[in-house]
Amino acid sequence: MTGIIKREGKRILLSAIHKAQAKVEMARVAAELQRYSTEVIQNEKPQKKKSILFLVTRMVRFHGGQTSLLRLGTKLSMLGFDVGYAVYKPQDRKEMERCVKSNLADYRGKLFTDKELALMISGDKRASDIVVASSWDTVSYAKKLSGYKMYFVQDYEPYFYPFGERFLLAKKTYEQGLHMVSLGAWNKRMIERECRPVSPIDVIDFPYEAGEYPYRKRDFLSYRSKKTLRLAVYLKYYGKRLPCIIPDLLLQLKNLLAEEGISLLVEYFGEAKSFSAPGGKNLGMLDKESLRKLYDRSDFGMVASLSNISLVPYEMLSSGLPLIEFEDGTFTEFFPEGSATLTGLSAKELCEKLLALLRDPAQLGEQMERAHKYMDGLCWEKSAAQFAEIIRGL
């Protein structure tokens, strides 16, 4: 009798969980459909090319993608363009300002709230000569505004979701006629391979801000005698960052290294402190000064760049921190072979590679040399100039 009650209780619980999950997903998709547009536009060449408006979901603190967007907008402003940033979700100007300054303190450009964006859409307030969507959910808003429609593609965003409805909604935005500018060539290759674009796709270099993470020369030979390895791990609760696989991998790695007499200390960062990551300490979302200190005290950095690469590998390598990346990601689409230690999902494989590096740490110096040779010359001034050239050539 007790067994029957337990089975029935389990069945009821699983049924309730299934219904709750279905309800949440249906609400999410319904909200997306409410603001989604399937229209394929005919883009009119702009008469003027002076003002640029970037569209954002809402401003968020410590956000790598928004930091890149703000850097691009700031450099374009310095090149003579009138730059603005508008959100479509409710957010007051004070909160927008706080978030923007946490990403880029010396940004340039005007901030527009959701209410001001609504006035632009209605025609009661002038928009801009160039309107730039910055994510798939902002495309429908860009299409409602006057001005030449562009799409700044920082990621192949269907990969943000499991294959399904939101995957499809994101994918179809690349087929709606906006002039796309890809940050790095990988997004362009994915769109041309997976979609049916009907508009131009240009590419600008994926840059980084070298001055914020100055190079610190390390004594790699000292790695031979290390009995404790400190690992700085970028972790976000997105599938493309392997939020479940990485902690499991590192727990296994910790046990394997312990058998060799080596302790592994893991410090996670990039996600809210409320996110529980086994096998290490979650430092939360860090400002630039805290990141520099973390990189300086670490022996290796780890990032999973499964979709378009993030700024974090550039920051780590810029500061002189040896990098561990995943062979199934896009790191090798950007950096030359031998710029980092690439691993699969096997803890044993990663352990063997780390032990080999500790025996022959000169390899780390060679990795750093290759990475820095590639990164030399990459900067936001150059990438913004490329973006400006695309606009001027319309």
LINGI-V337483 format. One record per residue. N is the residue number from 1. RES is the residue in three letters. NEAR is the number of other C-alpha atoms within 8 Angstrom. D_FIRST is the distance of its C-alpha to the first C-alpha in whole Angstrom. Layout:
# LINGI-V337483
n/res/near/d_first
N/RES/NEAR/D_FIRST
N/RES/NEAR/D_FIRST
This chain:
# LINGI-V337483
n/res/near/d_first
1/MET/4/0
2/THR/5/4
3/GLY/6/5
4/ILE/7/5
5/ILE/8/6
6/LYS/8/9
7/ARG/8/10
8/GLU/8/11
9/GLY/8/12
10/LYS/8/14
11/ARG/8/15
12/ILE/8/17
13/LEU/8/18
14/LEU/8/20
15/SER/8/21
16/ALA/8/23
17/ILE/8/24
18/HIS/8/26
19/LYS/8/27
20/ALA/8/29
21/GLN/8/30
22/ALA/8/32
23/LYS/8/33
24/VAL/8/35
25/GLU/8/36
26/MET/8/37
27/ALA/8/39
28/ARG/8/41
29/VAL/10/42
30/ALA/8/43
31/ALA/8/45
32/GLU/9/47
33/LEU/8/48
34/GLN/6/49
35/ARG/7/52
36/TYR/8/52
37/SER/6/55
38/THR/7/56
39/GLU/5/59
40/VAL/7/62
41/ILE/8/65
42/GLN/5/68
43/ASN/9/69
44/GLU/6/73
45/LYS/6/75
46/PRO/10/76
47/GLN/5/79
48/LYS/5/79
49/LYS/10/77
50/LYS/9/77
51/SER/11/74
52/ILE/14/70
53/LEU/13/67
54/PHE/12/64
55/LEU/15/60
56/VAL/13/57
57/THR/10/54
58/ARG/10/54
59/MET/10/56
60/VAL/9/53
61/ARG/9/54
62/PHE/11/54
63/HIS/8/54
64/GLY/9/56
65/GLY/7/56
66/GLN/10/58
67/THR/12/60
68/SER/8/61
69/LEU/9/62
70/LEU/12/64
71/ARG/11/66
72/LEU/11/67
73/GLY/13/68
74/THR/12/70
75/LYS/11/72
76/LEU/13/72
77/SER/12/74
78/MET/7/76
79/LEU/7/77
80/GLY/7/78
81/PHE/10/75
82/ASP/9/74
83/VAL/15/70
84/GLY/13/68
85/TYR/12/64
86/ALA/14/62
87/VAL/15/58
88/TYR/13/56
89/LYS/7/53
90/PRO/9/54
91/GLN/10/56
92/ASP/7/58
93/ARG/9/62
94/LYS/6/61
95/GLU/8/58
96/MET/13/59
97/GLU/9/62
98/ARG/9/60
99/CYS/12/57
100/VAL/15/61
101/LYS/10/62
102/SER/10/59
103/ASN/12/60
104/LEU/10/63
105/ALA/7/66
106/ASP/5/69
107/TYR/10/68
108/ARG/9/70
109/GLY/11/70
110/LYS/7/68
111/LEU/10/65
112/PHE/12/64
113/THR/13/61
114/ASP/12/59
115/LYS/8/61
116/GLU/10/64
117/LEU/12/63
118/ALA/8/62
119/LEU/10/65
120/MET/12/66
121/ILE/13/64
122/SER/7/66
123/GLY/7/69
124/ASP/7/70
125/LYS/9/70
126/ARG/6/72
127/ALA/11/69
128/SER/10/71
129/ASP/14/73
130/ILE/14/70
131/VAL/17/66
132/VAL/13/64
133/ALA/16/60
134/SER/14/59
135/SER/13/55
136/TRP/9/54
137/ASP/9/52
138/THR/13/56
139/VAL/12/58
140/SER/10/57
141/TYR/11/59
142/ALA/12/62
143/LYS/9/62
144/LYS/7/63
145/LEU/10/66
146/SER/10/69
147/GLY/11/70
148/TYR/11/70
149/LYS/13/66
150/MET/12/65
151/TYR/13/62
152/PHE/12/62
153/VAL/12/59
154/GLN/11/58
155/ASP/8/55
156/TYR/12/53
157/GLU/11/51
158/PRO/12/49
159/TYR/9/47
160/PHE/10/46
161/TYR/10/43
162/PRO/6/41
163/PHE/8/42
164/GLY/7/42
165/GLU/7/43
166/ARG/10/44
167/PHE/14/46
168/LEU/10/48
169/LEU/9/49
170/ALA/12/50
171/LYS/11/52
172/LYS/10/54
173/THR/10/56
174/TYR/13/58
175/GLU/13/59
176/GLN/13/60
177/GLY/12/64
178/LEU/13/64
179/HIS/11/66
180/MET/13/64
181/VAL/13/65
182/SER/14/63
183/LEU/13/62
184/GLY/11/63
185/ALA/10/63
186/TRP/9/60
187/ASN/14/58
188/LYS/12/61
189/ARG/8/60
190/MET/10/57
191/ILE/12/58
192/GLU/9/60
193/ARG/6/58
194/GLU/6/55
195/CYS/11/57
196/ARG/8/59
197/PRO/11/62
198/VAL/7/65
199/SER/10/66
200/PRO/8/68
201/ILE/9/66
202/ASP/9/68
203/VAL/10/67
204/ILE/12/68
205/ASP/10/67
206/PHE/8/64
207/PRO/8/66
208/TYR/10/65
209/GLU/8/67
210/ALA/9/68
211/GLY/5/70
212/GLU/6/66
213/TYR/11/65
214/PRO/8/68
215/TYR/7/68
216/ARG/7/68
217/LYS/5/69
218/ARG/5/67
219/ASP/6/68
220/PHE/10/65
221/LEU/7/67
222/SER/7/65
223/TYR/9/62
224/ARG/10/62
225/SER/6/62
226/LYS/9/59
227/LYS/7/56
228/THR/8/54
229/LEU/12/54
230/ARG/12/53
231/LEU/13/52
232/ALA/15/52
233/VAL/11/49
234/TYR/13/49
235/LEU/12/46
236/LYS/9/45
237/TYR/8/42
238/TYR/8/43
239/GLY/8/42
240/LYS/10/46
241/ARG/13/46
242/LEU/12/43
243/PRO/12/41
244/CYS/6/38
245/ILE/8/40
246/ILE/8/42
247/PRO/12/40
248/ASP/10/38
249/LEU/11/42
250/LEU/10/43
251/LEU/10/40
252/GLN/9/41
253/LEU/12/45
254/LYS/10/45
255/ASN/8/43
256/LEU/11/46
257/LEU/12/49
258/ALA/10/47
259/GLU/7/48
260/GLU/6/51
261/GLY/7/52
262/ILE/11/52
263/SER/10/50
264/LEU/11/49
265/LEU/9/49
266/VAL/11/48
267/GLU/12/48
268/TYR/14/47
269/PHE/13/49
270/GLY/11/49
271/GLU/11/46
272/ALA/7/45
273/LYS/9/44
274/SER/4/41
275/PHE/7/40
276/SER/6/38
277/ALA/10/39
278/PRO/8/38
279/GLY/9/41
280/GLY/10/43
281/LYS/9/45
282/ASN/12/45
283/LEU/10/48
284/GLY/10/48
285/MET/10/50
286/LEU/11/54
287/ASP/8/57
288/LYS/7/60
289/GLU/7/61
290/SER/8/58
291/LEU/9/58
292/ARG/10/61
293/LYS/8/60
294/LEU/9/57
295/TYR/13/58
296/ASP/9/61
297/ARG/7/59
298/SER/12/57
299/ASP/11/57
300/PHE/12/56
301/GLY/15/54
302/MET/11/52
303/VAL/14/51
304/ALA/11/49
305/SER/14/52
306/LEU/11/50
307/SER/10/51
308/ASN/11/55
309/ILE/10/56
310/SER/8/56
311/LEU/8/58
312/VAL/8/56
313/PRO/10/58
314/TYR/9/61
315/GLU/11/61
316/MET/14/60
317/LEU/13/62
318/SER/12/65
319/SER/13/64
320/GLY/11/64
321/LEU/13/61
322/PRO/13/60
323/LEU/13/57
324/ILE/12/54
325/GLU/14/53
326/PHE/14/51
327/GLU/10/52
328/ASP/6/50
329/GLY/11/52
330/THR/13/55
331/PHE/11/57
332/THR/9/59
333/GLU/6/60
334/PHE/8/62
335/PHE/9/63
336/PRO/9/65
337/GLU/6/63
338/GLY/8/63
339/SER/12/63
340/ALA/12/59
341/THR/9/57
342/LEU/8/54
343/THR/11/51
344/GLY/9/48
345/LEU/7/44
346/SER/8/45
347/ALA/11/45
348/LYS/8/46
349/GLU/9/49
350/LEU/11/50
351/CYS/11/50
352/GLU/8/52
353/LYS/9/54
354/LEU/8/54
355/LEU/8/56
356/ALA/8/58
357/LEU/11/59
358/LEU/11/60
359/ARG/7/62
360/ASP/8/64
361/PRO/12/64
362/ALA/9/67
363/GLN/8/65
364/LEU/10/64
365/GLY/9/67
366/GLU/10/68
367/GLN/12/65
368/MET/13/66
369/GLU/9/69
370/ARG/11/68
371/ALA/13/66
372/HIS/10/69
373/LYS/7/71
374/TYR/8/69
375/MET/7/68
376/ASP/6/72
377/GLY/4/73
378/LEU/11/70
379/CYS/10/70
380/TRP/12/69
381/GLU/7/73
382/LYS/9/73
383/SER/14/70
384/ALA/12/71
385/ALA/10/75
386/GLN/9/73
387/PHE/10/71
388/ALA/9/74
389/GLU/8/76
390/ILE/9/73
391/ILE/8/74
392/ARG/7/78
393/GLY/5/78
394/LEU/6/76
